[in-house]
Amino acid sequence: MKKVLLLAVVGGMISFTSCKKETNEKMANDVEQTTENAGDAISDAASDLAEGADAVFEDTKALVTDAPQLENAELQEWANKLHDEAVKAKASATAGNADEMNEAIANITSLSESLVNFKDNAEYAKAEAYYNEIKAELEQL
């Protein structure tokens, strides 16, 4: 009887430890698979977010008046920078990103202050009119 009882106890221990080992391996595989799935989901979400931000930027770019064509290269560069900052301001306002919008508006303010440097240029009035047009568009935000 002692041998039967001992045999039953040893058999139970062996089956218990082998089941526990299989459970641990299965759990480790499940954790690894879940981690991979979560990583893929995060990567997909980030990609979708980036595509959405690009789409908002392109849509907003179409809403901002294009920079005029100016003969003076420096003044043309100024107008292009103003256009880019206006697009950033509108896109960030649409996306609800206040920090980026404030930064773009600060850059626009700096550009408006630098416009005085071109006051002697023949195309100054054209650039100033463009600035006023952009300013009016941004005030509608």
CNS distance restraints for C-alpha pairs under 8 A (distance, minus, plus):
assign (resid   1 and name CA) (resid   5 and name CA) 6.20 0.50 0.50
assign (resid   2 and name CA) (resid   6 and name CA) 5.99 0.50 0.50
assign (resid   3 and name CA) (resid   7 and name CA) 5.93 0.50 0.50
assign (resid   4 and name CA) (resid   8 and name CA) 6.12 0.50 0.50
assign (resid   5 and name CA) (resid   9 and name CA) 6.23 0.50 0.50
assign (resid   6 and name CA) (resid  10 and name CA) 6.15 0.50 0.50
assign (resid   7 and name CA) (resid  11 and name CA) 6.00 0.50 0.50
assign (resid   8 and name CA) (resid  12 and name CA) 6.03 0.50 0.50
assign (resid   9 and name CA) (resid  13 and name CA) 6.22 0.50 0.50
assign (resid  10 and name CA) (resid  14 and name CA) 6.20 0.50 0.50
assign (resid  11 and name CA) (resid  15 and name CA) 6.19 0.50 0.50
assign (resid  12 and name CA) (resid  16 and name CA) 5.96 0.50 0.50
assign (resid  13 and name CA) (resid  17 and name CA) 6.09 0.50 0.50
assign (resid  14 and name CA) (resid  18 and name CA) 6.15 0.50 0.50
assign (resid  15 and name CA) (resid  19 and name CA) 6.12 0.50 0.50
assign (resid  16 and name CA) (resid  20 and name CA) 6.15 0.50 0.50
assign (resid  17 and name CA) (resid  21 and name CA) 6.20 0.50 0.50
assign (resid  18 and name CA) (resid  22 and name CA) 6.39 0.50 0.50
assign (resid  19 and name CA) (resid  23 and name CA) 6.14 0.50 0.50
assign (resid  20 and name CA) (resid  24 and name CA) 6.18 0.50 0.50
assign (resid  21 and name CA) (resid  25 and name CA) 6.27 0.50 0.50
assign (resid  22 and name CA) (resid  26 and name CA) 6.09 0.50 0.50
assign (resid  23 and name CA) (resid  27 and name CA) 6.00 0.50 0.50
assign (resid  24 and name CA) (resid  28 and name CA) 6.10 0.50 0.50
assign (resid  25 and name CA) (resid  29 and name CA) 6.22 0.50 0.50
assign (resid  26 and name CA) (resid  30 and name CA) 6.12 0.50 0.50
assign (resid  27 and name CA) (resid  31 and name CA) 6.13 0.50 0.50
assign (resid  28 and name CA) (resid  32 and name CA) 6.17 0.50 0.50
assign (resid  29 and name CA) (resid  33 and name CA) 6.12 0.50 0.50
assign (resid  30 and name CA) (resid  34 and name CA) 6.06 0.50 0.50
assign (resid  31 and name CA) (resid  35 and name CA) 6.08 0.50 0.50
assign (resid  32 and name CA) (resid  36 and name CA) 6.26 0.50 0.50
assign (resid  33 and name CA) (resid  37 and name CA) 6.16 0.50 0.50
assign (resid  34 and name CA) (resid  38 and name CA) 6.07 0.50 0.50
assign (resid  35 and name CA) (resid  39 and name CA) 6.12 0.50 0.50
assign (resid  36 and name CA) (resid  40 and name CA) 6.17 0.50 0.50
assign (resid  37 and name CA) (resid  41 and name CA) 6.12 0.50 0.50
assign (resid  38 and name CA) (resid  42 and name CA) 6.12 0.50 0.50
assign (resid  39 and name CA) (resid  43 and name CA) 6.11 0.50 0.50
assign (resid  40 and name CA) (resid  44 and name CA) 6.08 0.50 0.50
assign (resid  41 and name CA) (resid  45 and name CA) 6.09 0.50 0.50
assign (resid  42 and name CA) (resid  46 and name CA) 6.11 0.50 0.50
assign (resid  43 and name CA) (resid  47 and name CA) 6.16 0.50 0.50
assign (resid  44 and name CA) (resid  48 and name CA) 6.13 0.50 0.50
assign (resid  45 and name CA) (resid  49 and name CA) 6.07 0.50 0.50
assign (resid  46 and name CA) (resid  50 and name CA) 6.15 0.50 0.50
assign (resid  47 and name CA) (resid  51 and name CA) 6.20 0.50 0.50
assign (resid  48 and name CA) (resid  52 and name CA) 6.07 0.50 0.50
assign (resid  49 and name CA) (resid  53 and name CA) 6.13 0.50 0.50
assign (resid  50 and name CA) (resid  54 and name CA) 6.20 0.50 0.50
assign (resid  51 and name CA) (resid  55 and name CA) 6.19 0.50 0.50
assign (resid  52 and name CA) (resid  56 and name CA) 6.20 0.50 0.50
assign (resid  53 and name CA) (resid  57 and name CA) 6.14 0.50 0.50
assign (resid  54 and name CA) (resid  58 and name CA) 6.18 0.50 0.50
assign (resid  55 and name CA) (resid  59 and name CA) 6.06 0.50 0.50
assign (resid  56 and name CA) (resid  60 and name CA) 6.00 0.50 0.50
assign (resid  56 and name CA) (resid  91 and name CA) 6.33 0.50 0.50
assign (resid  56 and name CA) (resid  94 and name CA) 7.79 0.50 0.50
assign (resid  56 and name CA) (resid  95 and name CA) 7.76 0.50 0.50
assign (resid  57 and name CA) (resid  61 and name CA) 6.02 0.50 0.50
assign (resid  57 and name CA) (resid  87 and name CA) 7.30 0.50 0.50
assign (resid  57 and name CA) (resid  88 and name CA) 7.44 0.50 0.50
assign (resid  57 and name CA) (resid  91 and name CA) 5.40 0.50 0.50
assign (resid  58 and name CA) (resid  62 and name CA) 6.56 0.50 0.50
assign (resid  59 and name CA) (resid  63 and name CA) 6.88 0.50 0.50
assign (resid  60 and name CA) (resid  64 and name CA) 6.73 0.50 0.50
assign (resid  60 and name CA) (resid  87 and name CA) 6.19 0.50 0.50
assign (resid  60 and name CA) (resid  90 and name CA) 6.36 0.50 0.50
assign (resid  60 and name CA) (resid  91 and name CA) 5.63 0.50 0.50
assign (resid  61 and name CA) (resid  87 and name CA) 5.32 0.50 0.50
assign (resid  61 and name CA) (resid  91 and name CA) 7.92 0.50 0.50
assign (resid  64 and name CA) (resid  83 and name CA) 7.32 0.50 0.50
assign (resid  64 and name CA) (resid  86 and name CA) 7.02 0.50 0.50
assign (resid  64 and name CA) (resid  87 and name CA) 6.29 0.50 0.50
assign (resid  64 and name CA) (resid 134 and name CA) 7.43 0.50 0.50
assign (resid  64 and name CA) (resid 137 and name CA) 7.51 0.50 0.50
assign (resid  65 and name CA) (resid  83 and name CA) 7.58 0.50 0.50
assign (resid  65 and name CA) (resid 133 and name CA) 7.83 0.50 0.50
assign (resid  65 and name CA) (resid 134 and name CA) 7.06 0.50 0.50
assign (resid  66 and name CA) (resid  83 and name CA) 6.74 0.50 0.50
assign (resid  67 and name CA) (resid  79 and name CA) 5.64 0.50 0.50
assign (resid  67 and name CA) (resid  80 and name CA) 5.86 0.50 0.50
assign (resid  67 and name CA) (resid  82 and name CA) 7.97 0.50 0.50
assign (resid  67 and name CA) (resid  83 and name CA) 6.02 0.50 0.50
assign (resid  67 and name CA) (resid 130 and name CA) 7.18 0.50 0.50
assign (resid  68 and name CA) (resid  76 and name CA) 7.75 0.50 0.50
assign (resid  68 and name CA) (resid  79 and name CA) 7.21 0.50 0.50
assign (resid  68 and name CA) (resid 126 and name CA) 7.77 0.50 0.50
assign (resid  68 and name CA) (resid 127 and name CA) 7.68 0.50 0.50
assign (resid  68 and name CA) (resid 130 and name CA) 7.30 0.50 0.50
assign (resid  69 and name CA) (resid  76 and name CA) 6.73 0.50 0.50
assign (resid  70 and name CA) (resid  75 and name CA) 6.82 0.50 0.50
assign (resid  70 and name CA) (resid  76 and name CA) 5.31 0.50 0.50
assign (resid  70 and name CA) (resid 123 and name CA) 6.99 0.50 0.50
assign (resid  71 and name CA) (resid  75 and name CA) 7.90 0.50 0.50
assign (resid  71 and name CA) (resid  76 and name CA) 7.19 0.50 0.50
assign (resid  71 and name CA) (resid 123 and name CA) 7.79 0.50 0.50
assign (resid  72 and name CA) (resid  76 and name CA) 6.08 0.50 0.50
assign (resid  72 and name CA) (resid 123 and name CA) 7.71 0.50 0.50
assign (resid  73 and name CA) (resid  77 and name CA) 6.13 0.50 0.50
assign (resid  74 and name CA) (resid  78 and name CA) 6.22 0.50 0.50
assign (resid  75 and name CA) (resid  79 and name CA) 6.22 0.50 0.50
assign (resid  75 and name CA) (resid 118 and name CA) 7.29 0.50 0.50
assign (resid  75 and name CA) (resid 127 and name CA) 7.46 0.50 0.50
assign (resid  76 and name CA) (resid  80 and name CA) 6.16 0.50 0.50
assign (resid  77 and name CA) (resid  81 and name CA) 6.16 0.50 0.50
assign (resid  78 and name CA) (resid  82 and name CA) 6.19 0.50 0.50
assign (resid  78 and name CA) (resid 111 and name CA) 7.25 0.50 0.50
assign (resid  78 and name CA) (resid 115 and name CA) 7.99 0.50 0.50
assign (resid  79 and name CA) (resid  83 and name CA) 6.20 0.50 0.50
assign (resid  79 and name CA) (resid 127 and name CA) 6.77 0.50 0.50
assign (resid  79 and name CA) (resid 130 and name CA) 7.78 0.50 0.50
assign (resid  80 and name CA) (resid  84 and name CA) 6.22 0.50 0.50
assign (resid  81 and name CA) (resid  85 and name CA) 6.14 0.50 0.50
assign (resid  82 and name CA) (resid  86 and name CA) 6.09 0.50 0.50
assign (resid  82 and name CA) (resid 108 and name CA) 6.17 0.50 0.50
assign (resid  82 and name CA) (resid 111 and name CA) 6.82 0.50 0.50
assign (resid  82 and name CA) (resid 131 and name CA) 7.62 0.50 0.50
assign (resid  83 and name CA) (resid  87 and name CA) 6.23 0.50 0.50
assign (resid  83 and name CA) (resid 134 and name CA) 7.84 0.50 0.50
assign (resid  84 and name CA) (resid  88 and name CA) 6.27 0.50 0.50
assign (resid  85 and name CA) (resid  89 and name CA) 6.09 0.50 0.50
assign (resid  85 and name CA) (resid 104 and name CA) 5.33 0.50 0.50
assign (resid  85 and name CA) (resid 105 and name CA) 7.36 0.50 0.50
assign (resid  85 and name CA) (resid 107 and name CA) 6.87 0.50 0.50
assign (resid  85 and name CA) (resid 108 and name CA) 6.31 0.50 0.50
assign (resid  86 and name CA) (resid  90 and name CA) 6.19 0.50 0.50
assign (resid  86 and name CA) (resid 104 and name CA) 7.06 0.50 0.50
assign (resid  86 and name CA) (resid 105 and name CA) 7.70 0.50 0.50
assign (resid  86 and name CA) (resid 108 and name CA) 7.31 0.50 0.50
assign (resid  86 and name CA) (resid 134 and name CA) 6.99 0.50 0.50
assign (resid  86 and name CA) (resid 138 and name CA) 7.38 0.50 0.50
assign (resid  87 and name CA) (resid  91 and name CA) 5.99 0.50 0.50
assign (resid  88 and name CA) (resid  92 and name CA) 5.96 0.50 0.50
assign (resid  88 and name CA) (resid 100 and name CA) 7.69 0.50 0.50
assign (resid  88 and name CA) (resid 101 and name CA) 6.95 0.50 0.50
assign (resid  88 and name CA) (resid 104 and name CA) 6.19 0.50 0.50
assign (resid  89 and name CA) (resid  93 and name CA) 6.07 0.50 0.50
assign (resid  89 and name CA) (resid 100 and name CA) 7.19 0.50 0.50
assign (resid  89 and name CA) (resid 101 and name CA) 4.63 0.50 0.50
assign (resid  89 and name CA) (resid 102 and name CA) 7.55 0.50 0.50
assign (resid  89 and name CA) (resid 104 and name CA) 5.24 0.50 0.50
assign (resid  89 and name CA) (resid 105 and name CA) 6.43 0.50 0.50
assign (resid  89 and name CA) (resid 138 and name CA) 7.87 0.50 0.50
assign (resid  90 and name CA) (resid  94 and name CA) 6.10 0.50 0.50
assign (resid  90 and name CA) (resid 101 and name CA) 7.42 0.50 0.50
assign (resid  90 and name CA) (resid 138 and name CA) 7.19 0.50 0.50
assign (resid  90 and name CA) (resid 141 and name CA) 7.55 0.50 0.50
assign (resid  91 and name CA) (resid  95 and name CA) 6.15 0.50 0.50
assign (resid  92 and name CA) (resid  96 and name CA) 5.85 0.50 0.50
assign (resid  92 and name CA) (resid  97 and name CA) 4.93 0.50 0.50
assign (resid  92 and name CA) (resid  98 and name CA) 6.85 0.50 0.50
assign (resid  92 and name CA) (resid 100 and name CA) 6.00 0.50 0.50
assign (resid  92 and name CA) (resid 101 and name CA) 5.22 0.50 0.50
assign (resid  93 and name CA) (resid  97 and name CA) 6.05 0.50 0.50
assign (resid  93 and name CA) (resid  98 and name CA) 6.71 0.50 0.50
assign (resid  93 and name CA) (resid 101 and name CA) 6.02 0.50 0.50
assign (resid  93 and name CA) (resid 141 and name CA) 7.36 0.50 0.50
assign (resid  97 and name CA) (resid 101 and name CA) 6.28 0.50 0.50
assign (resid  98 and name CA) (resid 102 and name CA) 6.03 0.50 0.50
assign (resid  99 and name CA) (resid 103 and name CA) 6.26 0.50 0.50
assign (resid 100 and name CA) (resid 104 and name CA) 6.23 0.50 0.50
assign (resid 101 and name CA) (resid 105 and name CA) 6.18 0.50 0.50
assign (resid 102 and name CA) (resid 106 and name CA) 6.09 0.50 0.50
assign (resid 103 and name CA) (resid 107 and name CA) 6.28 0.50 0.50
assign (resid 104 and name CA) (resid 108 and name CA) 6.21 0.50 0.50
assign (resid 105 and name CA) (resid 109 and name CA) 6.13 0.50 0.50
assign (resid 106 and name CA) (resid 110 and name CA) 6.23 0.50 0.50
assign (resid 107 and name CA) (resid 111 and name CA) 6.15 0.50 0.50
assign (resid 108 and name CA) (resid 112 and name CA) 6.12 0.50 0.50
assign (resid 109 and name CA) (resid 113 and name CA) 6.31 0.50 0.50
assign (resid 110 and name CA) (resid 114 and name CA) 6.34 0.50 0.50
assign (resid 111 and name CA) (resid 115 and name CA) 6.35 0.50 0.50
assign (resid 112 and name CA) (resid 116 and name CA) 7.68 0.50 0.50
assign (resid 112 and name CA) (resid 131 and name CA) 7.33 0.50 0.50
assign (resid 114 and name CA) (resid 118 and name CA) 7.87 0.50 0.50
assign (resid 115 and name CA) (resid 119 and name CA) 7.07 0.50 0.50
assign (resid 115 and name CA) (resid 128 and name CA) 7.61 0.50 0.50
assign (resid 118 and name CA) (resid 124 and name CA) 6.04 0.50 0.50
assign (resid 119 and name CA) (resid 124 and name CA) 5.61 0.50 0.50
assign (resid 120 and name CA) (resid 124 and name CA) 7.16 0.50 0.50
assign (resid 123 and name CA) (resid 127 and name CA) 6.47 0.50 0.50
assign (resid 124 and name CA) (resid 128 and name CA) 6.04 0.50 0.50
assign (resid 125 and name CA) (resid 129 and name CA) 6.03 0.50 0.50
assign (resid 126 and name CA) (resid 130 and name CA) 6.27 0.50 0.50
assign (resid 127 and name CA) (resid 131 and name CA) 6.22 0.50 0.50
assign (resid 128 and name CA) (resid 132 and name CA) 6.24 0.50 0.50
assign (resid 129 and name CA) (resid 133 and name CA) 6.20 0.50 0.50
assign (resid 130 and name CA) (resid 134 and name CA) 6.23 0.50 0.50
assign (resid 131 and name CA) (resid 135 and name CA) 6.03 0.50 0.50
assign (resid 132 and name CA) (resid 136 and name CA) 6.15 0.50 0.50
assign (resid 133 and name CA) (resid 137 and name CA) 6.32 0.50 0.50
assign (resid 134 and name CA) (resid 138 and name CA) 6.18 0.50 0.50
assign (resid 135 and name CA) (resid 139 and name CA) 6.16 0.50 0.50
assign (resid 136 and name CA) (resid 140 and name CA) 6.75 0.50 0.50
assign (resid 137 and name CA) (resid 141 and name CA) 7.53 0.50 0.50
